[in-house]
Amino acid sequence: MPKQHQSKAMKHTLLELERLGFNIERAKSGVYKILPPRDIKGPMYITHGTESALHPMRRDFKRLYGVTL
């Protein structure tokens, strides 16, 4: 399977999360592990970096961490 380019919207969302203090790790398989900062309680969030993951990610971050992206 060929490598796929990441969407601009997902790049901006991940940069915004880093600015807010979230720790983002990318695995070789393309999976992102997002750890919240210590002042925001919540579980680790795992997602893939495609456009279709963006809307569920925004909804989940609002519900889990109280963060609007």
DRENTIVO-763380 format. One record per residue: chain; residue number from 1; y, x, z of N, C-alpha, C in turn; residue in three letters. Coordinates in steps of 0.02 Angstrom, whole numbers. Example, Ala and Ser with C-alpha at 12.3 -4.5 7.8 and 13.67 -1.06 7.14 Angstrom:
site c=A&k=1&n_c2=-284&n_c1=660&n_c3=390&ca_c2=-225&ca_c1=615&ca_c3=390&c_c2=-165&c_c1=660&c_c3=390&r=Ala
site c=A&k=2&n_c2=-112&n_c1=642&n_c3=354&ca_c2=-53&ca_c1=684&ca_c3=357&c_c2=2&c_c1=645&c_c3=394&r=Ser
//
This chain:
site c=A&k=1&n_c2=-59&n_c1=42&n_c3=0&ca_c2=0&ca_c1=0&ca_c3=0&c_c2=62&c_c1=45&c_c3=0&r=Met
site c=A&k=2&n_c2=110&n_c1=32&n_c3=-44&ca_c2=169&ca_c1=75&ca_c3=-48&c_c2=215&c_c1=64&c_c3=12&r=Pro
site c=A&k=3&n_c2=255&n_c1=114&n_c3=27&ca_c2=304&ca_c1=107&ca_c3=80&c_c2=357&c_c1=57&c_c3=60&r=Lys
site c=A&k=4&n_c2=380&n_c1=19&n_c3=107&ca_c2=431&ca_c1=-31&ca_c3=92&c_c2=496&c_c1=-11&c_c3=125&r=Gln
site c=A&k=5&n_c2=550&n_c1=-27&n_c3=93&ca_c2=615&ca_c1=-12&ca_c3=121&c_c2=634&c_c1=-64&c_c3=173&r=His
site c=A&k=6&n_c2=670&n_c1=-41&n_c3=223&ca_c2=691&ca_c1=-86&ca_c3=276&c_c2=755&c_c1=-121&c_c3=256&r=Gln
site c=A&k=7&n_c2=761&n_c1=-183&n_c3=275&ca_c2=820&ca_c1=-222&ca_c3=257&c_c2=881&c_c1=-198&c_c3=297&r=Ser
site c=A&k=8&n_c2=939&n_c1=-209&n_c3=267&ca_c2=1002&ca_c1=-189&ca_c3=299&c_c2=1014&c_c1=-229&c_c3=363&r=Lys
site c=A&k=9&n_c2=996&n_c1=-293&n_c3=362&ca_c2=1006&ca_c1=-335&ca_c3=421&c_c2=964&c_c1=-311&c_c3=480&r=Ala
site c=A&k=10&n_c2=902&n_c1=-290&n_c3=467&ca_c2=859&ca_c1=-265&ca_c3=520&c_c2=885&c_c1=-198&c_c3=547&r=Met
site c=A&k=11&n_c2=910&n_c1=-155&n_c3=503&ca_c2=939&ca_c1=-91&ca_c3=525&c_c2=998&c_c1=-104&c_c3=572&r=Lys
site c=A&k=12&n_c2=1041&n_c1=-150&n_c3=553&ca_c2=1100&ca_c1=-166&ca_c3=594&c_c2=1079&c_c1=-196&c_c3=661&r=His
site c=A&k=13&n_c2=1028&n_c1=-237&n_c3=661&ca_c2=1003&ca_c1=-268&ca_c3=723&c_c2=975&c_c1=-215&c_c3=770&r=Thr
site c=A&k=14&n_c2=937&n_c1=-168&n_c3=743&ca_c2=909&ca_c1=-115&ca_c3=785&c_c2=963&c_c1=-69&c_c3=812&r=Leu
site c=A&k=15&n_c2=1014&n_c1=-55&n_c3=771&ca_c2=1070&ca_c1=-14&ca_c3=795&c_c2=1108&c_c1=-50&c_c3=850&r=Leu
site c=A&k=16&n_c2=1116&n_c1=-115&n_c3=844&ca_c2=1150&ca_c1=-155&ca_c3=896&c_c2=1111&c_c1=-153&c_c3=961&r=Glu
site c=A&k=17&n_c2=1044&n_c1=-157&n_c3=955&ca_c2=1002&ca_c1=-154&ca_c3=1015&c_c2=1008&c_c1=-86&c_c3=1049&r=Leu
site c=A&k=18&n_c2=1009&n_c1=-32&n_c3=1010&ca_c2=1018&ca_c1=35&ca_c3=1039&c_c2=1085&c_c1=40&c_c3=1074&r=Glu
site c=A&k=19&n_c2=1137&n_c1=10&n_c3=1044&ca_c2=1203&ca_c1=11&ca_c3=1075&c_c2=1203&c_c1=-26&c_c3=1142&r=Arg
site c=A&k=20&n_c2=1162&n_c1=-79&n_c3=1147&ca_c2=1157&ca_c1=-117&ca_c3=1209&c_c2=1113&c_c1=-84&c_c3=1261&r=Leu
site c=A&k=21&n_c2=1080&n_c1=-28&n_c3=1244&ca_c2=1040&ca_c1=9&ca_c3=1292&c_c2=965&c_c1=2&c_c3=1286&r=Gly
site c=A&k=22&n_c2=942&n_c1=-35&n_c3=1236&ca_c2=870&ca_c1=-42&ca_c3=1225&c_c2=842&c_c1=22&c_c3=1197&r=Phe
site c=A&k=23&n_c2=780&n_c1=39&n_c3=1217&ca_c2=746&ca_c1=98&ca_c3=1191&c_c2=699&c_c1=76&c_c3=1136&r=Asn
site c=A&k=24&n_c2=707&n_c1=103&n_c3=1076&ca_c2=667&ca_c1=82&ca_c3=1018&c_c2=624&c_c1=140&c_c3=995&r=Ile
site c=A&k=25&n_c2=559&n_c1=127&n_c3=992&ca_c2=511&ca_c1=176&ca_c3=968&c_c2=477&c_c1=148&c_c3=906&r=Glu
site c=A&k=26&n_c2=472&n_c1=189&n_c3=853&ca_c2=439&ca_c1=167&ca_c3=792&c_c2=373&c_c1=203&c_c3=784&r=Arg
site c=A&k=27&n_c2=319&n_c1=166&n_c3=774&ca_c2=253&ca_c1=195&ca_c3=764&c_c2=243&c_c1=211&c_c3=690&r=Ala
site c=A&k=28&n_c2=193&n_c1=251&n_c3=674&ca_c2=178&ca_c1=268&ca_c3=605&c_c2=163&c_c1=207&c_c3=563&r=Lys
site c=A&k=29&n_c2=133&n_c1=157&n_c3=594&ca_c2=113&ca_c1=97&ca_c3=558&c_c2=172&c_c1=52&c_c3=540&r=Ser
site c=A&k=30&n_c2=232&n_c1=68&n_c3=565&ca_c2=291&ca_c1=27&ca_c3=551&c_c2=308&c_c1=-22&c_c3=605&r=Gly
site c=A&k=31&n_c2=270&n_c1=-21&n_c3=660&ca_c2=282&ca_c1=-66&ca_c3=716&c_c2=337&c_c1=-37&c_c3=760&r=Val
site c=A&k=32&n_c2=382&n_c1=-80&n_c3=783&ca_c2=435&ca_c1=-60&ca_c3=829&c_c2=418&c_c1=-85&c_c3=899&r=Tyr
site c=A&k=33&n_c2=422&n_c1=-39&n_c3=948&ca_c2=415&ca_c1=-57&ca_c3=1018&c_c2=484&c_c1=-52&c_c3=1049&r=Lys
site c=A&k=34&n_c2=508&n_c1=-108&n_c3=1075&ca_c2=576&ca_c1=-111&ca_c3=1102&c_c2=571&c_c1=-123&c_c3=1177&r=Ile
site c=A&k=35&n_c2=597&n_c1=-75&n_c3=1215&ca_c2=597&ca_c1=-78&ca_c3=1288&c_c2=667&c_c1=-96&c_c3=1312&r=Leu
site c=A&k=36&n_c2=674&n_c1=-146&n_c3=1355&ca_c2=740&ca_c1=-165&ca_c3=1380&c_c2=766&c_c1=-113&c_c3=1430&r=Pro
site c=A&k=37&n_c2=831&n_c1=-108&n_c3=1438&ca_c2=859&ca_c1=-63&ca_c3=1489&c_c2=841&c_c1=-88&c_c3=1559&r=Pro
site c=A&k=38&n_c2=850&n_c1=-46&n_c3=1608&ca_c2=831&ca_c1=-63&ca_c3=1677&c_c2=871&c_c1=-122&c_c3=1705&r=Arg
site c=A&k=39&n_c2=933&n_c1=-130&n_c3=1683&ca_c2=973&ca_c1=-185&ca_c3=1710&c_c2=955&c_c1=-253&c_c3=1680&r=Asp
site c=A&k=40&n_c2=917&n_c1=-253&n_c3=1625&ca_c2=893&ca_c1=-316&ca_c3=1595&c_c2=818&c_c1=-319&c_c3=1607&r=Ile
site c=A&k=41&n_c2=797&n_c1=-367&n_c3=1647&ca_c2=726&ca_c1=-374&ca_c3=1663&c_c2=691&c_c1=-410&c_c3=1605&r=Lys
site c=A&k=42&n_c2=630&n_c1=-387&n_c3=1590&ca_c2=591&ca_c1=-420&ca_c3=1538&c_c2=536&c_c1=-375&c_c3=1513&r=Gly
site c=A&k=43&n_c2=491&n_c1=-403&n_c3=1473&ca_c2=434&ca_c1=-365&ca_c3=1447&c_c2=453&c_c1=-323&c_c3=1386&r=Pro
site c=A&k=44&n_c2=408&n_c1=-279&n_c3=1366&ca_c2=416&ca_c1=-240&ca_c3=1305&c_c2=408&c_c1=-289&c_c3=1246&r=Met
site c=A&k=45&n_c2=448&n_c1=-280&n_c3=1194&ca_c2=445&ca_c1=-323&ca_c3=1136&c_c2=419&c_c1=-282&c_c3=1077&r=Tyr
site c=A&k=46&n_c2=369&n_c1=-310&n_c3=1041&ca_c2=339&ca_c1=-275&ca_c3=984&c_c2=352&c_c1=-318&c_c3=922&r=Ile
site c=A&k=47&n_c2=376&n_c1=-285&n_c3=868&ca_c2=390&ca_c1=-321&ca_c3=806&c_c2=381&c_c1=-274&c_c3=747&r=Thr
site c=A&k=48&n_c2=379&n_c1=-301&n_c3=687&ca_c2=378&ca_c1=-261&ca_c3=626&c_c2=449&c_c1=-262&c_c3=598&r=His
site c=A&k=49&n_c2=465&n_c1=-215&n_c3=556&ca_c2=534&ca_c1=-208&ca_c3=534&c_c2=551&c_c1=-241&c_c3=469&r=Gly
site c=A&k=50&n_c2=526&n_c1=-300&n_c3=457&ca_c2=541&ca_c1=-335&ca_c3=394&c_c2=590&c_c1=-392&c_c3=405&r=Thr
site c=A&k=51&n_c2=614&n_c1=-418&n_c3=350&ca_c2=663&ca_c1=-472&ca_c3=352&c_c2=636&c_c1=-535&c_c3=385&r=Glu
site c=A&k=52&n_c2=572&n_c1=-548&n_c3=377&ca_c2=543&ca_c1=-609&ca_c3=405&c_c2=538&c_c1=-606&c_c3=481&r=Ser
site c=A&k=53&n_c2=543&n_c1=-548&n_c3=511&ca_c2=541&ca_c1=-541&ca_c3=584&c_c2=609&c_c1=-551&c_c3=617&r=Ala
site c=A&k=54&n_c2=661&n_c1=-552&n_c3=577&ca_c2=729&ca_c1=-553&ca_c3=605&c_c2=745&c_c1=-618&c_c3=643&r=Leu
site c=A&k=55&n_c2=731&n_c1=-675&n_c3=614&ca_c2=748&ca_c1=-738&ca_c3=648&c_c2=707&c_c1=-748&c_c3=712&r=His
site c=A&k=56&n_c2=640&n_c1=-738&n_c3=711&ca_c2=604&ca_c1=-745&ca_c3=775&c_c2=627&c_c1=-694&c_c3=827&r=Pro
site c=A&k=57&n_c2=647&n_c1=-636&n_c3=804&ca_c2=670&ca_c1=-584&ca_c3=851&c_c2=735&c_c1=-606&c_c3=885&r=Met
site c=A&k=58&n_c2=781&n_c1=-634&n_c3=847&ca_c2=844&ca_c1=-658&ca_c3=877&c_c2=830&c_c1=-713&c_c3=928&r=Arg
site c=A&k=59&n_c2=786&n_c1=-759&n_c3=910&ca_c2=768&ca_c1=-814&ca_c3=955&c_c2=735&c_c1=-788&c_c3=1019&r=Arg
site c=A&k=60&n_c2=688&n_c1=-741&n_c3=1011&ca_c2=653&ca_c1=-714&ca_c3=1069&c_c2=699&c_c1=-674&c_c3=1115&r=Asp
site c=A&k=61&n_c2=745&n_c1=-635&n_c3=1086&ca_c2=790&ca_c1=-596&ca_c3=1128&c_c2=837&c_c1=-641&c_c3=1168&r=Phe
site c=A&k=62&n_c2=857&n_c1=-697&n_c3=1140&ca_c2=898&ca_c1=-745&ca_c3=1176&c_c2=858&c_c1=-774&c_c3=1235&r=Lys
site c=A&k=63&n_c2=794&n_c1=-791&n_c3=1221&ca_c2=752&ca_c1=-823&ca_c3=1272&c_c2=729&c_c1=-773&c_c3=1325&r=Arg
site c=A&k=64&n_c2=706&n_c1=-713&n_c3=1305&ca_c2=677&ca_c1=-665&ca_c3=1352&c_c2=729&c_c1=-626&c_c3=1392&r=Leu
site c=A&k=65&n_c2=782&n_c1=-604&n_c3=1358&ca_c2=829&ca_c1=-558&ca_c3=1389&c_c2=899&c_c1=-586&c_c3=1398&r=Tyr
site c=A&k=66&n_c2=913&n_c1=-644&n_c3=1368&ca_c2=980&ca_c1=-672&ca_c3=1373&c_c2=1031&c_c1=-635&c_c3=1331&r=Gly
site c=A&k=67&n_c2=1007&n_c1=-603&n_c3=1277&ca_c2=1050&ca_c1=-562&ca_c3=1234&c_c2=1057&c_c1=-598&c_c3=1166&r=Val
site c=A&k=68&n_c2=1119&n_c1=-608&n_c3=1144&ca_c2=1131&ca_c1=-639&ca_c3=1079&c_c2=1143&c_c1=-584&c_c3=1028&r=Thr
site c=A&k=69&n_c2=1102&n_c1=-585&n_c3=976&ca_c2=1109&ca_c1=-534&ca_c3=923&c_c2=1146&c_c1=-562&c_c3=863&r=Leu
//
